[in-house]
Amino acid sequence: MILTVTPNPAVDLTFTVPALILGDTQRVDAARSRAGGKGVNVARVAHQLGHPVLVVAPVGGHNGIEFARELEASGLPHDLVSVSSATRRSVALVETETGRTSVLNERGAALRDTDWTALTDRIRLRIDEATCLVGSGSLPPEAHEGFYADLVGIGRSAGIPVLIDASGAALLAAARVGADVLKPNRKELAEATGLSDPLDGASLLLDAGAALVLVSLGEDGMFAMAAADREPLFARLPAPLAGNPTGAGDAAVAAAAVCYSDKVTDRSVILRLATAWSAAAVRSPVAGEVAGNLAELEATVLLRTANENR
């Protein structure tokens, strides 16, 4: 079972319009509302494709009630921790004519120390059932930057791999304690390391202690660098896909988690699957789903070394 932890979950609202006109009033169809946050999206994708998962997240307030009801209705296995802070919201505006997607993410509310303790206790309670642990998404305000590093320690004590999709100091902290996989995008990597070249940024995370770094490059695909072999391996589709990219990175994490849960650690296998699932997520109208023929997409993925990618 893949256990995903989302410390800052959200109720996701997705609106679809032909083209967003700033400063104007536009009528839209009803928004699609669902429980979200990066770790939840990871679990949704893996669950959709038949892999056992469990969502662990702190929820509170009216949004938290809506969040829990949607998970129950969707059949996504979950174990939610009731907290005093209200669950945040996220709004995605998808433009069908331009292919652009704009996202407004509330920062969320700070959790109390007792809430953090309850969340950590719940993870420890369920960790023995897990074959892989995923920590994903932003941290709420005033959070301890070492939360994801603590997850790595919990996973290591349980003898299972830990994958972290984070940003800033939290990403660096997870690298320093030896996370099995880190999955930033290009922007997150630059902000965390201060290095504009993604290859240099990935190398810094490996120097810090990470075993494998997967970096999303948007339309340019993604690349993987491993501590055991610093030669970067790039992957992309023959041509970019149009659609909603908001859940693409989460689908890539889901692919990596499935591989590690099945004890598959070959980076070329992981990278090919992550690229295909990420592309399939772009084809879906909402984050947390993949669309299209995954086998066909996987067959079209192009793998290249750094020299071949130039």
Kinemage of the C-alpha trace (Angstrom):
@kinemage 1
@onewidth
@group {chain A} dominant
@subgroup {mainchain}
@vectorlist {calphas} color= white
{ca met a 1} P 0.000 0.000 0.000
{ca ile a 2} L 1.241 3.480 -0.925
{ca leu a 3} L 0.712 5.826 1.994
{ca thr a 4} L 0.534 9.480 0.950
{ca val a 5} L 0.818 12.356 3.421
{ca thr a 6} L -0.576 15.774 2.486
{ca pro a 7} L 0.144 18.251 5.302
{ca asn a 8} L -1.647 21.154 3.585
{ca pro a 9} L -4.663 19.655 1.751
{ca ala a 10} L -7.226 21.698 -0.152
{ca val a 11} L -10.684 21.579 -1.638
{ca asp a 12} L -9.916 21.998 -5.345
{ca leu a 13} L -12.291 23.975 -7.562
{ca thr a 14} L -11.738 23.736 -11.324
{ca phe a 15} L -13.453 26.190 -13.703
{ca thr a 16} L -13.276 25.791 -17.475
{ca val a 17} L -13.635 28.808 -19.789
{ca pro a 18} L -12.854 29.390 -23.481
{ca ala a 19} L -10.459 32.216 -22.551
{ca leu a 20} L -10.057 34.188 -19.344
{ca ile a 21} L -10.763 37.902 -19.787
{ca leu a 22} L -9.158 39.866 -16.968
{ca gly a 23} L -11.280 42.640 -15.511
{ca asp a 24} L -14.486 41.282 -17.078
{ca thr a 25} L -17.421 39.169 -15.862
{ca gln a 26} L -17.788 35.726 -17.434
{ca arg a 27} L -20.470 33.101 -16.970
{ca val a 28} L -19.129 29.603 -16.399
{ca asp a 29} L -20.486 26.131 -15.839
{ca ala a 30} L -20.448 24.810 -12.284
{ca ala a 31} L -16.969 24.164 -10.961
{ca arg a 32} L -15.736 20.647 -10.412
{ca ser a 33} L -15.070 20.351 -6.679
{ca arg a 34} L -12.990 17.611 -5.116
{ca ala a 35} L -10.594 16.883 -2.295
{ca gly a 36} L -7.103 17.843 -3.374
{ca gly a 37} L -3.550 18.652 -2.456
{ca lys a 38} L -0.541 17.064 -4.077
{ca gly a 39} L -0.433 13.904 -1.971
{ca val a 40} L -4.140 13.317 -2.502
{ca asn a 41} L -3.645 13.661 -6.261
{ca val a 42} L -0.796 11.142 -6.122
{ca ala a 43} L -3.059 8.661 -4.368
{ca arg a 44} L -5.921 9.280 -6.811
{ca val a 45} L -3.780 8.438 -9.825
{ca ala a 46} L -2.332 5.285 -8.280
{ca his a 47} L -5.792 4.224 -7.093
{ca gln a 48} L -7.308 4.856 -10.539
{ca leu a 49} L -4.740 2.477 -12.005
{ca gly a 50} L -5.460 -0.286 -9.525
{ca his a 51} L -2.778 0.184 -6.870
{ca pro a 52} L -3.618 0.128 -3.131
{ca val a 53} L -3.283 3.521 -1.434
{ca leu a 54} L -4.096 5.364 1.763
{ca val a 55} L -4.493 9.143 2.098
{ca val a 56} L -3.449 10.704 5.407
{ca ala a 57} L -4.103 14.420 5.857
{ca pro a 58} L -5.190 16.945 8.513
{ca val a 59} L -8.616 18.527 7.874
{ca gly a 60} L -10.797 21.056 9.654
{ca gly a 61} L -13.713 23.482 9.338
{ca his a 62} L -16.504 23.435 6.739
{ca asn a 63} L -14.016 22.829 3.919
{ca gly a 64} L -12.659 19.883 5.869
{ca ile a 65} L -16.141 18.372 6.051
{ca glu a 66} L -16.544 18.809 2.281
{ca phe a 67} L -13.077 17.325 1.768
{ca ala a 68} L -13.943 14.215 3.808
{ca arg a 69} L -17.312 13.733 2.116
{ca glu a 70} L -15.789 13.871 -1.356
{ca leu a 71} L -13.128 11.302 -0.473
{ca glu a 72} L -15.821 9.026 0.918
{ca ala a 73} L -17.948 9.425 -2.217
{ca ser a 74} L -14.985 8.793 -4.519
{ca gly a 75} L -14.001 5.593 -2.737
{ca leu a 76} L -10.422 6.757 -2.166
{ca pro a 77} L -9.084 5.049 1.003
{ca his a 78} L -8.225 7.613 3.652
{ca asp a 79} L -7.496 8.181 7.335
{ca leu a 80} L -8.020 11.870 8.098
{ca val a 81} L -6.834 13.698 11.196
{ca ser a 82} L -9.277 16.260 12.608
{ca val a 83} L -7.527 19.563 13.392
{ca ser a 84} L -8.575 22.996 14.605
{ca ser a 85} L -7.515 24.897 11.456
{ca ala a 86} L -9.815 25.238 8.450
{ca thr a 87} L -8.830 23.356 5.308
{ca arg a 88} L -7.845 25.704 2.476
{ca arg a 89} L -9.172 25.992 -1.089
{ca ser a 90} L -7.500 26.020 -4.496
{ca val a 91} L -8.986 27.412 -7.712
{ca ala a 92} L -7.839 26.335 -11.197
{ca leu a 93} L -8.981 28.320 -14.261
{ca val a 94} L -8.580 26.194 -17.389
{ca glu a 95} L -8.773 27.986 -20.775
{ca thr a 96} L -9.804 25.673 -23.609
{ca glu a 97} L -8.882 28.064 -26.438
{ca thr a 98} L -5.416 29.057 -25.247
{ca gly a 99} L -4.376 25.911 -23.396
{ca arg a 100} L -3.410 28.016 -20.387
{ca thr a 101} L -4.239 27.142 -16.783
{ca ser a 102} L -4.116 29.672 -13.946
{ca val a 103} L -4.156 28.481 -10.339
{ca leu a 104} L -4.982 30.418 -7.166
{ca asn a 105} L -3.788 28.549 -4.076
{ca glu a 106} L -4.733 29.681 -0.607
{ca arg a 107} L -1.734 29.405 1.693
{ca gly a 108} L -3.695 27.551 4.347
{ca ala a 109} L -3.821 28.037 8.101
{ca ala a 110} L -1.180 27.183 10.683
{ca leu a 111} L -1.578 23.941 12.621
{ca arg a 112} L -1.189 23.769 16.382
{ca asp a 113} L 1.575 21.696 17.947
{ca thr a 114} L -1.044 19.190 19.073
{ca asp a 115} L -2.268 18.906 15.481
{ca trp a 116} L 1.222 18.113 14.208
{ca thr a 117} L 1.619 15.498 16.942
{ca ala a 118} L -1.712 13.905 16.028
{ca leu a 119} L -0.762 13.813 12.336
{ca thr a 120} L 2.622 12.228 13.036
{ca asp a 121} L 1.061 9.698 15.415
{ca arg a 122} L -1.459 8.702 12.724
{ca ile a 123} L 1.331 8.165 10.182
{ca arg a 124} L 3.247 5.986 12.646
{ca leu a 125} L 0.069 4.033 13.340
{ca arg a 126} L -0.454 3.159 9.662
{ca ile a 127} L 3.150 2.906 8.453
{ca asp a 128} L 3.445 -0.868 9.038
{ca glu a 129} L 0.799 -1.414 6.344
{ca ala a 130} L 2.736 0.605 3.755
{ca thr a 131} L 5.178 -0.493 1.078
{ca cys a 132} L 6.072 3.097 0.149
{ca leu a 133} L 5.648 6.500 1.850
{ca val a 134} L 5.000 9.710 -0.100
{ca gly a 135} L 5.138 13.198 1.406
{ca ser a 136} L 3.880 15.781 -1.027
{ca gly a 137} L 2.889 19.420 -1.328
{ca ser a 138} L 3.326 22.700 0.468
{ca leu a 139} L 3.559 23.033 4.229
{ca pro a 140} L 1.045 25.259 6.014
{ca pro a 141} L 2.254 28.575 7.481
{ca glu a 142} L 4.577 28.381 10.503
{ca ala a 143} L 5.234 24.687 9.863
{ca his a 144} L 8.470 23.060 10.951
{ca glu a 145} L 10.661 22.866 7.826
{ca gly a 146} L 11.916 19.470 8.920
{ca phe a 147} L 8.507 17.760 8.687
{ca tyr a 148} L 9.365 15.943 5.459
{ca ala a 149} L 12.782 15.021 6.837
{ca asp a 150} L 10.948 13.458 9.788
{ca leu a 151} L 8.849 11.451 7.296
{ca val a 152} L 12.036 10.068 5.787
{ca gly a 153} L 13.060 8.920 9.241
{ca ile a 154} L 9.683 7.262 9.840
{ca gly a 155} L 9.882 5.455 6.522
{ca arg a 156} L 13.446 4.346 7.108
{ca ser a 157} L 12.515 2.928 10.518
{ca ala a 158} L 9.766 0.948 8.812
{ca gly a 159} L 12.153 -0.262 6.116
{ca ile a 160} L 10.272 1.294 3.193
{ca pro a 161} L 11.272 3.856 0.525
{ca val a 162} L 10.243 7.499 0.943
{ca leu a 163} L 9.448 9.890 -1.910
{ca ile a 164} L 9.211 13.628 -1.249
{ca asp a 165} L 7.717 16.321 -3.503
{ca ala a 166} L 8.405 19.579 -1.691
{ca ser a 167} L 10.033 22.970 -2.150
{ca gly a 168} L 12.345 25.390 -0.364
{ca ala a 169} L 14.046 24.466 2.890
{ca ala a 170} L 11.794 21.419 3.297
{ca leu a 171} L 13.208 19.934 0.084
{ca leu a 172} L 16.780 20.496 1.219
{ca ala a 173} L 16.066 19.016 4.645
{ca ala a 174} L 14.638 15.865 3.054
{ca ala a 175} L 17.745 15.571 0.872
{ca arg a 176} L 20.079 15.828 3.868
{ca val a 177} L 18.475 12.850 5.603
{ca gly a 178} L 18.698 10.684 2.488
{ca ala a 179} L 15.262 10.655 0.860
{ca asp a 180} L 14.999 7.862 -1.705
{ca val a 181} L 13.412 10.158 -4.302
{ca leu a 182} L 12.976 13.925 -4.535
{ca lys a 183} L 10.652 15.300 -7.243
{ca pro a 184} L 10.833 19.096 -7.657
{ca asn a 185} L 9.936 20.968 -10.806
{ca arg a 186} L 12.412 23.322 -12.457
{ca lys a 187} L 11.176 26.400 -10.551
{ca glu a 188} L 11.075 24.680 -7.165
{ca leu a 189} L 14.568 23.310 -7.698
{ca ala a 190} L 15.985 26.738 -8.535
{ca glu a 191} L 14.281 28.371 -5.549
{ca ala a 192} L 15.504 25.693 -3.149
{ca thr a 193} L 19.114 25.533 -4.355
{ca gly a 194} L 19.687 29.035 -5.721
{ca leu a 195} L 21.023 27.464 -8.932
{ca ser a 196} L 19.466 28.310 -12.295
{ca asp a 197} L 20.781 25.227 -14.114
{ca pro a 198} L 18.527 22.234 -13.221
{ca leu a 199} L 21.436 19.806 -13.593
{ca asp a 200} L 23.465 21.758 -11.054
{ca gly a 201} L 20.479 21.912 -8.728
{ca ala a 202} L 19.854 18.175 -8.952
{ca ser a 203} L 23.528 17.484 -8.337
{ca leu a 204} L 23.399 19.634 -5.190
{ca leu a 205} L 20.495 17.561 -3.833
{ca leu a 206} L 22.432 14.368 -4.528
{ca asp a 207} L 25.487 15.812 -2.782
{ca ala a 208} L 23.252 16.569 0.201
{ca gly a 209} L 22.188 12.927 0.462
{ca ala a 210} L 19.247 12.162 -1.840
{ca ala a 211} L 19.409 8.871 -3.757
{ca leu a 212} L 17.424 9.884 -6.851
{ca val a 213} L 16.202 13.248 -8.141
{ca leu a 214} L 13.408 13.558 -10.710
{ca val a 215} L 12.994 17.046 -12.145
{ca ser a 216} L 9.941 18.143 -14.152
{ca leu a 217} L 10.775 20.472 -17.051
{ca gly a 218} L 7.249 21.274 -18.267
{ca glu a 219} L 6.864 20.832 -22.005
{ca asp a 220} L 10.505 19.679 -22.173
{ca gly a 221} L 9.685 16.526 -20.203
{ca met a 222} L 11.777 15.554 -17.190
{ca phe a 223} L 15.134 14.107 -16.221
{ca ala a 224} L 16.508 11.802 -13.558
{ca met a 225} L 19.865 11.847 -11.776
{ca ala a 226} L 20.945 9.168 -9.331
{ca ala a 227} L 23.611 9.277 -6.641
{ca ala a 228} L 25.009 5.986 -7.925
{ca asp a 229} L 25.398 7.360 -11.467
{ca arg a 230} L 25.490 11.130 -11.929
{ca glu a 231} L 24.841 10.880 -15.684
{ca pro a 232} L 21.456 12.596 -16.220
{ca leu a 233} L 18.832 10.762 -18.239
{ca phe a 234} L 16.215 12.856 -20.052
{ca ala a 235} L 12.713 11.864 -21.147
{ca arg a 236} L 10.071 13.622 -23.215
{ca leu a 237} L 7.270 12.989 -25.673
{ca pro a 238} L 7.793 13.570 -29.402
{ca ala a 239} L 5.555 16.668 -29.105
{ca pro a 240} L 4.018 18.533 -26.142
{ca leu a 241} L 0.391 17.835 -25.251
{ca ala a 242} L -2.220 20.543 -24.746
{ca gly a 243} L -4.392 20.386 -21.656
{ca asn a 244} L -4.404 21.004 -17.903
{ca pro a 245} L -0.890 20.574 -16.447
{ca thr a 246} L -1.777 21.133 -12.783
{ca gly a 247} L -1.679 17.435 -11.855
{ca ala a 248} L 1.180 16.365 -14.118
{ca gly a 249} L 3.842 16.400 -11.416
{ca asp a 250} L 1.599 14.458 -9.038
{ca ala a 251} L 1.073 11.760 -11.671
{ca ala a 252} L 4.845 11.505 -12.073
{ca val a 253} L 5.215 11.003 -8.316
{ca ala a 254} L 2.483 8.348 -8.430
{ca ala a 255} L 4.401 6.482 -11.134
{ca ala a 256} L 7.621 6.585 -9.116
{ca ala a 257} L 5.781 5.473 -5.965
{ca val a 258} L 4.241 2.518 -7.779
{ca cys a 259} L 7.675 1.502 -9.050
{ca tyr a 260} L 9.298 1.724 -5.619
{ca ser a 261} L 6.350 -0.044 -3.992
{ca asp a 262} L 6.979 -2.908 -6.452
{ca lys a 263} L 10.743 -2.731 -5.700
{ca val a 264} L 11.540 -1.377 -9.177
{ca thr a 265} L 14.407 1.107 -8.860
{ca asp a 266} L 15.785 1.210 -12.427
{ca arg a 267} L 15.744 4.948 -13.187
{ca ser a 268} L 15.047 4.434 -16.894
{ca val a 269} L 11.910 2.424 -16.059
{ca ile a 270} L 10.813 4.995 -13.478
{ca leu a 271} L 11.502 7.929 -15.785
{ca arg a 272} L 9.669 6.425 -18.739
{ca leu a 273} L 6.599 5.603 -16.636
{ca ala a 274} L 6.637 8.971 -14.855
{ca thr a 275} L 6.790 10.828 -18.160
{ca ala a 276} L 3.904 8.830 -19.633
{ca trp a 277} L 1.691 9.240 -16.570
{ca ser a 278} L 2.515 12.933 -16.392
{ca ala a 279} L 1.464 13.368 -20.026
{ca ala a 280} L -1.735 11.415 -19.400
{ca ala a 281} L -2.533 13.754 -16.510
{ca val a 282} L -2.274 16.764 -18.837
{ca arg a 283} L -5.005 15.167 -20.948
{ca ser a 284} L -7.337 15.008 -17.947
{ca pro a 285} L -9.554 18.025 -17.161
{ca val a 286} L -8.817 17.831 -13.407
{ca ala a 287} L -5.763 17.057 -11.282
{ca gly a 288} L -5.571 13.566 -9.826
{ca glu a 289} L -6.610 11.669 -12.938
{ca val a 290} L -4.925 10.302 -16.040
{ca ala a 291} L -6.573 9.971 -19.447
{ca gly a 292} L -5.792 8.147 -22.661
{ca asn a 293} L -3.938 4.956 -23.454
{ca leu a 294} L -1.007 4.804 -21.022
{ca ala a 295} L 0.708 1.940 -22.843
{ca glu a 296} L 0.690 3.908 -26.101
{ca leu a 297} L 2.020 7.025 -24.368
{ca glu a 298} L 4.751 5.043 -22.629
{ca ala a 299} L 5.842 3.559 -25.948
{ca thr a 300} L 6.338 7.050 -27.421
{ca val a 301} L 8.550 8.362 -24.603
{ca leu a 302} L 12.022 9.305 -25.845
{ca leu a 303} L 14.949 8.659 -23.502
{ca arg a 304} L 18.265 10.446 -24.037
{ca thr a 305} L 21.493 11.005 -22.163
{ca ala a 306} L 22.829 14.522 -21.626
{ca asn a 307} L 25.025 14.352 -24.734
{ca glu a 308} L 22.152 13.094 -26.889
{ca asn a 309} L 19.812 15.768 -25.471
{ca arg a 310} L 21.938 18.667 -26.742
